[in-house]
């Protein structure tokens, strides 16, 4: 998922101007940094996707403080679709959706 796909995915959400500006300011390097933070929070054990999204969002650099949690959720879904992480359950229900590193990802 690139930046334009991310913007399209959040277009329907009721976001404040700061959140929309924060999303608009992201570049590919930022998306890679967010993805790496998600991957670094995982290992081969199953973890709740909502817990990972919230933890990564809280630990994110100040430059990302206005990003809504939905950005992190969408990045988790993109990583799962790309096969970089495995998921079980319904990815639309973060409280029950679980994720872990896929076999082809290194544990950090």
DRENMAR-150755 format. One record per residue (C-alpha): residue in three letters; x, y, z. Coordinates in steps of 0.2 Angstrom, whole numbers, plus 5000, padded with zeros to 4 digits. Each point is the difference from the previous one (the first is absolute). Layout:
# DRENMAR-150755
ALAXYZ ...
//
This chain:
# DRENMAR-150755
UNK500050005000 UNK500850164995 UNK499650185006 UNK498650034987 UNK499149835005 UNK500250055018 UNK499250174997 UNK498649924991 UNK499749875013 UNK499850145014 UNK499050124989 UNK498449945007 UNK500550025018 UNK499550145011 UNK501850075003 UNK500450175006 UNK501150124990 UNK501649955010 UNK499849824996 UNK499750034982 UNK501550124999 UNK501149875009 UNK499449864987 UNK500350124986 UNK501850045006 UNK500549815000 UNK501249944986 UNK500649834996 UNK501450015013 UNK498750035013 UNK499049864995 UNK501549885000 UNK500450075018 UNK498349965006 UNK500049834992 UNK501749965008 UNK499450065017 UNK498549884998 UNK501249864995 UNK501250035014 UNK498549985013 UNK499749834994 UNK500849835001 UNK499349824996 UNK498750015014 UNK498250064997 UNK499650175006 UNK498450104999 UNK500150124985 UNK499250145010 UNK501349995014 UNK501450014987 UNK499250154991 UNK499750095016 UNK501849965007 UNK500850054984 UNK499050164999 UNK500450055018 UNK501949974997 UNK500050094983 UNK501150154998 UNK499250175003 UNK500050034982 UNK498649874999 UNK499050065015 UNK498550064990 UNK499849844990 UNK498449915004 UNK500149815006 UNK499149964984 UNK501750034990 UNK500849875011 UNK498649884998 UNK500150024981 UNK501849975000 UNK499849845010 UNK498749944987 UNK501250054985 UNK501449905009 UNK498949855001 UNK499450024982 UNK501950014995 UNK500349845010 UNK501350085011 UNK498949965015 UNK498749865003 UNK498250045007 UNK498749895007 UNK498250065003 UNK499150144992 UNK501150154996 UNK498650125001 UNK499849955019 UNK501650055008 UNK499549945018 UNK500049824993 UNK501250014985 UNK501749935004 UNK501650034991 UNK501849935000 UNK501550004989 UNK499949894985 UNK501349864998 UNK501050114988 UNK500250155012 UNK501550015012 UNK499650015018 UNK500750165007 
//
